[in-house]
């Protein structure tokens, strides 16, 4: 039986903004039975969403959705990824090359241990793709830690920063190459599972899951403590139990798109 709190009961939606603070959504479901979405824009204008699969449509643990008409319609398909993982996050490392970060659990794809019983570290691994569908797993691990989940990677100048979550606490790690990360420390204790974005003016904004919905914070540098912003970016509606897992991209013009997941009540 599917976990009643798991991806089988989640839905992926999209919101739009002109300033990164005020977001509007039409509550249209892009993918049903999917969670932890990650959105990317390809150089040819296509949009892609990678998410944890709760329906069995995708590859090992993932479903891939693609739009060729600016997000009006989406088609779900498969991706070729030989590793098992969860919580996908994608960054472009070259014009046509992307790196997929994902969490590998020590208990594998089976039932996780009861809360408080896991003492083995989770690992953040990575894979490379030049077409967005076929991924080759890279050797080694990018970061390890007990109960680490939901990697969120951005590039700031010549440095890479990864944010991982342990419950409502967010932690930052730093890398010079996007491959070997070293933990810096705790950056937020009031919400985690972030989607971070570097704006054209250099502003670093972190969107994250909180009790009231998706909130946001700024940081002076990629590794500094987050400073919470006033307001809620995506509030939790009355008929919704969870609003979480933000992922942000430019709309290709002067605005921004956010994909995120909800769990209806």
N, C-alpha and C positions, 0 to 999 in steps of 0.2 A: 504494500500500500504506500502511495507517495506521502512524503512528509507534508503535513498540513500547513507547515510554515515554509515549504520549499518552493523551487522554481515552477512546479506544476500548477501553482496557484498564484503566480505572478504575471504581470502584463507590462509590456514596454510601451511608453508614450513619448511624445516629443513636445517641447515648448520652444518658443522663439522670443528673442529680445533684441532691442536696438542698443542697449547700453550695458548689458551684463548684469543688471540689478533687477529690472522689472521684466517679468516673464509672463507670457500668455500661452495657454494650451487649449486645444479644442477637445481634449480628452479622447482623441482618436487612438485606438489600440493598433500599434504597428505590428507587434508580435505577441501572440497569446502564449501562455505557458513558457515563459522565458524570464531570465533574471540577470542582474549585473551587466547591463548593456554597455558596449563601448562603440562609439560612432567615429567614423573616419571619412575624409573626403579624398578621393583619388584625383590625380592630375588631369584626368579626362572628364571630370565633373561628376562621376558616379559617387553615390553615397553608400557606405557599407556599415552594417551594425553586426557586431559579434556579441553573443550573449550565451549564458549558461542555459542549456537546453532542458526544458522540463517536459517535452513532448515526444522526444525520440526522433525528430526530423533531421537533426544535424549530425556532425561527426561525433567523435568520442567526447561527449560532454558539452558540445557547442552547437549552436545554430547560427547560420549566417543569413542576413537579409540584405538585399541590394535594391537601390532605387536609381533609375536612369532618367527620371523626370523631375528632379529637384525635390524629392521627398513626397510627391503626390501619391505614388503607388510603390509598394514594396513586394518583392518576390523572395521567398525563403528558399534556401538551398543548402548544400553541404560544403564543408571545408575539409581538406585533407591535413589532419594533424595527428601525428603518431603518438603523442603523449597524452596522458590523462591529466587534466588540470581544471581549475575553476577560477572565477574572478578575472576575466581577461582585461588587459590594458594594452593599448597599442600606441607606439610612437613611430614616426618616420625617422629613419636614420640616414636615408639618402633619398634622392628624388623618387625613385621607384622601389625602394626597399623599406619594409616595415619590420619592426620587432614586436612580437607578442610576448608580454609578460603574463604569467599565470601562477597560481598557487598549487603546489603539490602537497597533499596531505599524507602523513606517515601511515595512516590507516587505509590508504588506497581508496578505491571507488565504493567500498562497502559502507556499512553503518558506522558513523563516527562514535567515538567513546562518549560516555556520559560527561556532562560539564564538570570540570575540575579534575578529571582523570587523565587528561592528555598531558604527558610530560615530555614527549618527543617533539622536536621542532618541525614546523611547517617550512617548506622551502619555496622561494620564488624562483622559477625557472624561466627560460625564454626560448623563442623559436623565431626564425627569419623567413620572410616571404617576399617575392618580387612580383607576385600577381594578386595577393590578397586572399588566395584560396588554398594554396599549397604551401605548407609550413615545414621547415626543417629544424628539428630540435637542436639547440646549441648545447655544448658540453658544460657541465658544472652547474652551480647554482648562483643566483645573483645575490640572494640574501636569505638568511635563515633565522627563525625565532619561534618560540613556543606560542601557538595561537595566532601567529601573523596571518592576516587575510587581506584581500582587496588591494593589491599594489596599484599605485597611481604615480606615473612617471612623467616628469616634464624636463625640458632642457632650458637652462637659464645661462645665457652666454656660452661658455665652454664647459659648463658643469651640468651633470644630470642629478636630479633629485627624485627619490622614491619615497612615497608615503605609504605606510602600511598601518593596519588597524588591529587593535586588540580590544574588542568591545567598543566602547565609546571613546577610546583614547587613540589619538593619531601620533605616529612616530615618523621621523624623517631620517633618511639615509642619503649619502652623497657618493657620487662616482665621477671619475674623469673620462670614462669611456662608455658608460651605459651598461657595462657588463659586471664589473666588480664594485659592489656597493658596501659602504661602511656606515654603521648606524651613528647618527649624530645625537639623537635624543628625542624626548617627548616634545610635541609642538602644539597639541590641543587635547583637552580632557573633557570637553562638552559635546563632542560629536566627532565621527570619523567616517570611514568608507567614502573617501573623497574623490572628486574629479577636479583637478587643478588646471588652470589655464593662464598662459602668459599673454596679456593683451598687447596691442601694437605700441602702446606708450610705455611698455615695460612693467606695468602693474601685474603683480602675481596675486591671483584670486583663487581661493580654495572653496569649492562647493562641497558640502558634506551633509551627512544624515544626522538629524537631530529629532527630538521627540515631537516637535511641532511641524516637521517637514524637512525640506532642504534649506539649509541656511548657508551663509558664506562668511569668509574671513579673508583678510589680507595679510601678507607677510612681506617684510622689508627685503629679505633675501630668501632663497629657496629653503634654507635651513633654519630660519628664525621662527620664534613662537608666533602662532597665528593671532591676529587681532580681529575679533568678531565684528561684523558689520550689523547695523541696525536693520531689523525687518526680516521677513521670511521670503526666500526666493520662490519656492514652490510649497504652498501651505497644504496641510493634510485635510482633505475634504471629509465631510461627516460619514460618507459611505466607504471610506478608505482606512485600512488598518495601518499600512506602511507606505511611506514615500521615501525612496532612497536611491542609491547607486547613480549619481549624476555623471554624465560625460558630455563635454562641451567642445564644439568646433565653431570656426567662423562659417558664416553662411555664404562666403565667397564674395560678399559685397561689403556692407558696413555693419552688419548685425551678427547675431550668434544663435546657434541652435543647441539645445540640451536634450539628450535622451535620458530617460530615467525609468525606474520601475515602480509599480504600485502593487499592493496586495489588497484587493477589495475585502470588505467585511463579510 
